[in-house]
Every structure is written in C-alpha cells, then in structure tokens.
Amino acid sequence: MAEKKSSVWGLPMQMLAGLILGVVVGAFVSADFAQTWLKPLGDLFIRLIRMVVVPLVFATLVAGAAGISDVSKLGRVAIKTLVIFMLTSAVSVIMGLLIANLIEPGVGVTLSTEGLKAAQVNAPSFVTTLLEIVPINPMEAFAKGSILQIIFFAVMFGFCLNMMGEKGKYIYDFFDVMGQIMIRMTNIVMHYAPIGVFGLMAAVVSQHGLAVLLPLGKLILSSFIATALLIIIIYIPWVKFWIRIPLSTYFKGIFEPWLIAFTTCSSAAAMAANLVAARRLGATNAIASFAVPLGNTINMNGTAVYMGVCAVFAAQIYGLDLSLQDQVIVVLTGVLAAIGTAGVPGAGLIMSTLVFTQIGIPLEVIALIAGVDRVLDMIRTSINVVGDSTTALAVTRMEGEFGTEPFDEGDNA
Ligand code: ASP
C-alpha cells in the first residue's frame, strides 16, 4: 500500500501535462498529421486498458466473493450489508444521472460519432439485457470480453469457491495473487496514460477545435454537486436518524480515512484507517471486519455517482440521446461497474468503458475524461471509502450491537 503513495502525485501531474500538451499541439498541427501520427499513441492506451479489464475484474471479484468469511455464520449480516451496498450504489448512479441531466456538462460540444465502432452498437431491449447477464458459455464471455457476463460468472464462482472451505484455499490464493498482479499491471498501464492522453487530446483538438475543452469544468462541477448531494440527502439523515450518532462525531471519526482516500485516490490504501474509524465510531469487530474489506472491493458509491455523470456527459458530447431505457441500463451497468472497480487510482475510468459500451458510446471519450480524471477520482474515492465504514455502523445498529464493544486503542498498532 505504502509503495503506491509515492507514485500517486507524479502521475496526475503528468496526465495533466499530457492533456495540456495535447491541446497545444492539437491546436497547431493538421488533423491529418494528428490522425496519422498522434492518435495511435492514444489508441495504444485504449488497447492497454481494455487488455487489463477482463482479467482484473474476474480475479478481484472471485477473490472478493470467496473472501467473505464463513457466509453461513454471517448470513444475516452479509445480506444486510449487501442490500445496503446495492441500494446505496444504485441511488448513487441515479444521483449522478439526475445532476448531469440538470447541469448538462456535455452540451455545447458535439463530437462526431461517424466511423467510431462503439457508436454502431444497437441497444438491446431491457429484458434481453437482463437475460444476457447470464453467459451460456463463460469461455465465450471471456473471449468476447462481455464484462457483465464475466462479473456474473465471477461472483457465482467466488461464492462456490467460498463454500469449498479449506479445499478451495489454493484456488483462492491463486485468484488473490492474480488480482494483485492485474492491479500492478493497471499501475504500469496508467504510467503510459500521460502519453495516451496527449495523443488522444491532440487528435480530438486538431479535429474539433478548442471548444471541446469547455465541458470539462462542468463535468467536475456535476460530479462534485452530485456527490455533495449524496452526502446531504442520503448520508447525513442516515447517520443522524438511523445510526444515531452526532454528525460532528461522525465527521471527525471518518476524517482520517477520508483524507487518505482523497489524497491517494485509492480505497485500498485507506482501508486500514477505515476499519479503525468504523470500530472507534461504534461498529463491532466482526461486523467492521466483514463490511469494510468487502465494501472496499465491491461498494463504491463515489464511483457509482461518476458512472452516472460520465454516461450523460459522454452521450451529450456525441450528441446521443439517452432514453429512459438507456438510463436504466446505466444504473444497472453502473452498479456492476462500480462493484468491479478495484480500489486503486484510475480504476473507475477503466470500468466506465463498460457503461459506455453498453449504451453505444464511442470509447474515445475517455481521452477527454482522463485529462481531469484525477480530480474526479479524488471526489469519488473519498465517498467510496466513507460508504464502507458507514455501512458497518448501520449494520451494527440494526443488529442492536452499537457501541457494545468499545474500541481498544491498543488494537490499532
Ligand atoms: N480510485 C477509486 C478507489 O480507489 C476507484 C475508481 O477509480 O473509481 O476507490
């Protein structure tokens, strides 16, 4: 975890530099030159992140699901925790959709979808979309990169692996290590991001002009407002009336994990502090140890908000209308994408491709988002982390065990 911190500050500055350089170069070179020589640099970035996504999602989800300790014993707690995770994630995507529909961050600039492959995907009916979450042949799902099907298979595989107990230990270790390998690969790929962002931005600006930059500020604003509203409308009443602790105690208690998440953009880096925060605020050891690590893998409310905001932003950029059905698909895939997002910097950007593909948005839009993704990542990671400890507190309250196990500061060694 500590090793990540050192590289974190360098990369965002490099990505921002790539963005600025891409804009400057794109404003001067001809569209032909940019298409021939600069865009391939960006295409390489897109290929690299697409290469990582299938094994990353599969390995992290299998290890995450299999890592739930003793489901039969913790059955009730597990169900409550999972229901809260799912509900808050869905509400988060909806909040992102609502605010982005109001602020319209992508309106005013239209990129052509002509010749871009993903734009030609026809949206299937809602029932078909639901049915197709279940793969007929998992190997086919892997070969085609059908992420929804892979996620479904991974969760079932993880639960069955869990049921194997000791016998499944080797396979669990395998996927656990595999997940770590893929996270390392993601980090390596993200180091190429500045060059990729440069190439993609130069190509976009040379083709469409500088006006494409205007929506980025509105994108950050939409993300910020949606997240702030999530806290005001959902979290604050939740803490005040359900968990029933003073707001000042709550904010003071979650400050440390929040700060780590905000500065490192990694839920994984903030997990230990988050566990301690949940315990200090009144969660029992068993519930905090279950909900916080599990949530670290699958509960990403901030990333879910981001999925909703980015989907609307991207559709507006390309002048595509998102029907109600499309927006329902965004909620569904947004929740699943947030579940599959690893707690490392930039993972949400990679996973957003899942939502975009599902509603037929060209993946090139991530070049625009990537340039400011660090700022968006700071906003979303903070809420990802806070959601986990807050869920642990809520489940402890529901179990009638709140504050029954005072935290021993000696445990925090
Ligand atoms: N950086 C986020 C996290 O660690 C994941 C994301 O990129 O959305 O929680």
Residues whose N, C-alpha, C, O or C-beta is under 5 A from the ligand:
A	BS01	LIG	C265 S266 S267 A268 T303 T341 A342 G343 V344 P345 G346 A347 G348 L349 D377 T381 N384
